[in-house]
């Protein structure tokens, strides 16, 4: 079996053949002149033929050297460019980052984070997909996922990094509260309730006393802003309209324990974590305010 010849040896030979100088080839390659000389010697020994005629002031190609140069120049150049263009070969994160994210986070928090991250790491490109309500995270193709985690992950190959905890509270528009007042408790049937079906189930509420059961917090938020009732929203979903005076926090029943969810970043636990994933993971933990 023939001994494989390394790309480094061939690259060194091509540089010397083109520049006709060990010194200039060494300068171009960023190595010592002795390294170039040893590489050429090793290549000649491996091939069993002389490739270069050396003299004090000149380097000429032998017949075998001319043949090898013409055959190796283009493939070596293609291989060099292929290696140099590999994603994340450089110090800065680069390449395509596939993100799978649940809808409300994607709508409210992700755009600003992506814009800021892109300014810091301009060589990263993005493929952002919104996860469905029943996504199986262990079967999806993504570099990093963003989700609410309520229990153990089904796929043990996924690593988890906690992003923060979102606490939910009750909100209503100032107009609604001026018309209808504040509720006595969660069972107050004099009020119109806008609730996630899971809230109705968990607190064993009579569905007939709930005006709107909605499993999308963004739709629920718009209904609340329009004055349709009182509803439960995660803090980060209610934050902007609360600051704008479009919603008010409504205290509901002291013994009621607000719902909360742990937001987490999910990424593969197999092998080395890429630079772009590490950079984006750490960046989100730095800039995103969930509560």
C-alpha positions as CSV (number, residue, x, y, z in Angstrom):
1,X,0.0,0.0,0.0
2,X,1.3,3.4,-1.0
3,X,2.0,5.9,1.8
4,X,-0.5,8.9,1.7
5,X,1.1,12.2,1.0
6,X,0.0,15.1,3.3
7,X,-1.6,18.3,2.0
8,X,1.0,20.3,3.9
9,X,3.9,18.7,1.9
10,X,2.2,19.3,-1.4
11,X,1.3,22.8,-0.5
12,X,4.9,23.6,0.4
13,X,6.1,22.1,-2.9
14,X,3.6,24.1,-4.9
15,X,4.7,27.3,-3.1
16,X,8.4,26.6,-3.8
17,X,7.7,25.7,-7.4
18,X,5.7,28.9,-8.0
19,X,8.2,31.2,-6.2
20,X,11.4,29.4,-7.2
21,X,12.7,30.2,-3.7
22,X,12.8,28.4,-0.4
23,X,13.0,31.8,1.5
24,X,10.0,33.4,-0.3
25,X,8.0,30.2,0.1
26,X,8.7,30.1,3.8
27,X,7.7,33.8,4.1
28,X,4.4,33.2,2.2
29,X,3.6,30.1,4.3
30,X,4.6,31.7,7.6
31,X,7.1,29.1,8.5
32,X,10.9,28.9,8.9
33,X,13.1,28.2,5.8
34,X,14.3,25.0,7.4
35,X,10.7,23.7,7.7
36,X,10.3,24.3,3.9
37,X,13.5,22.5,3.1
38,X,12.6,19.5,5.3
39,X,9.1,19.3,3.7
40,X,10.6,19.1,0.2
41,X,13.1,16.5,1.3
42,X,10.3,14.4,2.9
43,X,8.2,14.7,-0.2
44,X,11.1,13.6,-2.5
45,X,11.8,10.7,-0.2
46,X,8.2,9.6,-0.2
47,X,7.9,9.8,-4.0
48,X,11.4,8.3,-4.6
49,X,12.4,11.0,-7.0
50,X,14.1,14.4,-7.1
51,X,11.6,17.3,-7.6
52,X,13.9,20.3,-7.4
53,X,17.4,21.2,-8.6
54,X,18.9,23.4,-5.9
55,X,21.8,25.8,-6.4
56,X,23.1,28.8,-4.3
57,X,20.9,31.4,-6.0
58,X,18.3,29.4,-7.8
59,X,15.7,26.6,-7.5
60,X,14.6,24.8,-10.7
61,X,12.1,22.1,-11.2
62,X,13.1,18.7,-12.4
63,X,11.1,16.8,-15.1
64,X,9.3,15.0,-12.3
65,X,8.8,18.3,-10.4
66,X,7.3,20.0,-13.5
67,X,4.9,17.1,-13.9
68,X,3.9,17.1,-10.2
69,X,3.4,20.8,-10.2
70,X,1.0,20.8,-13.1
71,X,-0.9,17.9,-11.6
72,X,-1.0,19.2,-8.0
73,X,-1.4,22.9,-8.3
74,X,-5.1,23.1,-8.9
75,X,-6.2,20.3,-6.5
76,X,-4.0,21.7,-3.8
77,X,-5.4,25.2,-4.3
78,X,-9.0,23.8,-4.2
79,X,-8.3,21.8,-1.0
80,X,-6.6,24.7,0.7
81,X,-9.6,27.0,0.0
82,X,-12.0,24.2,1.1
83,X,-10.2,23.9,4.4
84,X,-9.9,27.6,4.9
85,X,-13.6,28.2,4.2
86,X,-14.9,25.6,6.7
87,X,-17.5,27.1,9.1
88,X,-15.9,28.3,12.4
89,X,-12.3,27.6,11.4
90,X,-11.5,31.2,12.4
91,X,-11.6,32.6,15.9
92,X,-14.9,34.4,15.3
93,X,-18.1,32.4,15.3
94,X,-19.4,31.9,11.7
95,X,-21.6,29.8,9.6
96,X,-25.3,28.9,9.6
97,X,-27.0,28.8,13.0
98,X,-30.3,26.8,13.0
99,X,-32.7,28.0,15.7
100,X,-35.9,26.4,16.8
101,X,-38.0,28.6,19.1
102,X,-41.5,28.7,20.5
103,X,-43.9,31.3,19.1
104,X,-44.2,33.9,21.9
105,X,-40.5,34.1,22.5
106,X,-39.9,34.3,18.8
107,X,-42.3,37.2,18.4
108,X,-41.4,39.3,21.5
109,X,-37.8,38.6,22.6
110,X,-35.9,37.0,19.7
111,X,-35.8,39.8,17.0
112,X,-33.9,42.3,19.1
113,X,-31.6,39.6,20.4
114,X,-30.8,38.4,16.8
115,X,-30.2,42.0,15.6
116,X,-27.7,42.7,18.5
117,X,-26.0,39.3,18.1
118,X,-25.6,39.8,14.4
119,X,-23.8,43.1,15.0
120,X,-21.4,41.5,17.3
121,X,-20.9,38.4,15.1
122,X,-21.6,39.4,11.5
123,X,-20.3,36.2,10.0
124,X,-23.1,34.1,11.6
125,X,-26.2,33.5,9.4
126,X,-29.5,32.3,10.8
127,X,-32.2,29.8,9.9
128,X,-35.0,30.5,12.4
129,X,-38.0,28.2,12.6
130,X,-41.0,28.5,15.0
131,X,-41.8,25.3,16.9
132,X,-45.3,23.9,16.9
133,X,-47.3,23.4,20.1
134,X,-46.4,19.7,20.3
135,X,-42.8,19.7,19.0
136,X,-40.7,16.7,19.9
137,X,-37.4,18.4,20.6
138,X,-35.4,15.2,20.5
139,X,-36.4,14.6,16.8
140,X,-36.0,18.1,15.4
141,X,-33.0,19.3,13.5
142,X,-31.6,22.5,15.1
143,X,-28.4,23.9,16.6
144,X,-30.1,25.6,19.5
145,X,-33.7,25.5,20.7
146,X,-35.5,27.9,23.0
147,X,-38.4,26.5,25.0
148,X,-40.3,26.3,28.3
149,X,-39.1,23.2,30.1
150,X,-41.5,21.8,32.7
151,X,-39.9,18.4,33.3
152,X,-37.2,16.0,32.2
153,X,-36.2,16.0,28.6
154,X,-37.2,12.9,26.6
155,X,-33.9,13.0,24.6
156,X,-31.0,12.6,27.0
157,X,-28.6,13.7,24.2
158,X,-29.7,17.3,24.6
159,X,-27.9,19.6,26.9
160,X,-29.9,22.3,28.8
161,X,-28.9,25.8,29.8
162,X,-31.5,27.7,32.0
163,X,-32.3,31.1,30.5
164,X,-34.6,32.3,33.2
165,X,-38.0,31.9,34.9
166,X,-41.1,33.6,33.6
167,X,-43.8,34.3,36.2
168,X,-47.4,34.9,35.0
169,X,-49.8,37.4,36.4
170,X,-53.3,38.8,35.8
171,X,-53.7,41.8,33.6
172,X,-56.5,44.0,32.2
173,X,-56.9,47.3,30.4
174,X,-57.5,50.5,32.4
175,X,-60.7,50.9,30.4
176,X,-62.0,47.5,31.4
177,X,-61.2,48.0,35.1
178,X,-62.9,51.4,35.1
179,X,-66.0,49.9,33.7
180,X,-66.1,46.6,35.6
181,X,-63.9,47.1,38.7
182,X,-61.5,44.5,40.1
183,X,-62.5,40.9,40.7
184,X,-63.0,39.5,44.2
185,X,-61.3,36.2,43.2
186,X,-60.6,33.9,40.3
187,X,-64.2,32.5,40.5
188,X,-65.8,35.9,40.2
189,X,-68.4,35.3,37.5
190,X,-69.2,39.0,37.1
191,X,-66.0,39.3,35.1
192,X,-64.9,38.2,31.7
193,X,-61.9,35.9,31.9
194,X,-59.4,35.3,29.2
195,X,-57.3,32.2,30.1
196,X,-55.1,29.5,28.8
197,X,-56.9,26.1,28.8
198,X,-54.1,24.8,31.1
199,X,-55.1,27.4,33.7
200,X,-58.7,26.4,33.5
201,X,-57.8,22.8,34.0
202,X,-55.2,23.3,36.7
203,X,-57.5,25.4,38.9
204,X,-60.6,23.3,38.1
205,X,-62.6,26.2,36.9
206,X,-66.0,25.9,35.3
207,X,-65.3,26.4,31.6
208,X,-68.7,28.1,31.3
209,X,-67.4,30.9,33.5
210,X,-64.5,31.6,31.1
211,X,-65.3,33.9,28.2
212,X,-62.2,33.1,26.2
213,X,-60.0,30.0,26.4
214,X,-56.9,30.7,24.3
215,X,-53.7,28.8,24.0
216,X,-51.8,31.7,22.4
217,X,-50.6,34.4,24.8
218,X,-50.2,37.0,22.0
219,X,-53.8,36.7,21.0
220,X,-54.9,36.8,24.6
221,X,-52.8,40.0,25.1
222,X,-54.5,41.8,22.2
223,X,-57.9,40.9,23.6
224,X,-56.9,42.2,27.0
225,X,-55.6,45.5,25.5
226,X,-58.9,45.9,23.7
227,X,-60.7,45.7,27.0
228,X,-62.3,42.2,26.5
229,X,-61.6,41.0,30.1
230,X,-59.0,39.9,32.6
231,X,-56.4,37.4,31.7
232,X,-53.2,35.6,32.7
233,X,-50.0,36.5,30.8
234,X,-46.3,35.7,31.3
235,X,-44.4,38.7,32.5
236,X,-42.4,39.2,29.4
237,X,-45.5,39.1,27.2
238,X,-47.2,41.8,29.3
239,X,-44.1,44.0,29.8
240,X,-44.4,46.3,26.8
241,X,-48.2,47.2,27.1
242,X,-47.8,47.4,30.8
243,X,-45.1,50.1,30.4
244,X,-47.1,51.8,27.8
245,X,-50.1,52.1,30.1
246,X,-52.2,49.8,28.0
247,X,-52.5,47.1,30.7
248,X,-52.6,47.1,34.5
249,X,-51.6,44.3,36.9
250,X,-54.6,43.0,38.7
251,X,-54.3,41.3,42.1
252,X,-56.4,38.1,42.1
253,X,-57.0,36.1,45.3
254,X,-54.0,36.0,47.7
255,X,-53.9,32.3,47.9
256,X,-53.6,32.0,44.2
257,X,-50.1,30.9,43.2
258,X,-49.0,32.4,39.9
259,X,-48.0,30.0,37.2
260,X,-44.3,30.0,36.1
261,X,-42.2,28.3,33.5
262,X,-38.4,27.7,33.2
263,X,-37.1,28.9,29.9
264,X,-34.1,26.9,28.6
265,X,-31.7,26.7,25.7
266,X,-31.4,23.3,24.2
267,X,-28.5,22.1,22.2
268,X,-26.8,18.8,21.2
269,X,-24.8,17.0,23.9
270,X,-23.0,14.9,21.3
271,X,-19.4,15.9,20.6
272,X,-17.9,19.4,20.7
273,X,-20.3,22.3,20.9
274,X,-19.7,24.7,18.1
275,X,-18.4,28.3,18.6
276,X,-21.6,29.8,17.1
277,X,-23.8,27.8,19.5
278,X,-21.7,28.7,22.5
279,X,-21.6,32.4,21.5
280,X,-25.4,32.6,21.0
281,X,-26.2,30.6,24.1
282,X,-24.0,32.9,26.3
283,X,-25.3,36.0,24.5
284,X,-29.0,35.2,25.2
285,X,-28.2,34.5,28.8
286,X,-26.5,37.9,29.0
287,X,-29.2,40.1,27.3
288,X,-32.6,38.4,27.5
289,X,-34.8,39.4,30.5
290,X,-37.5,36.8,30.8
291,X,-39.3,37.9,34.0
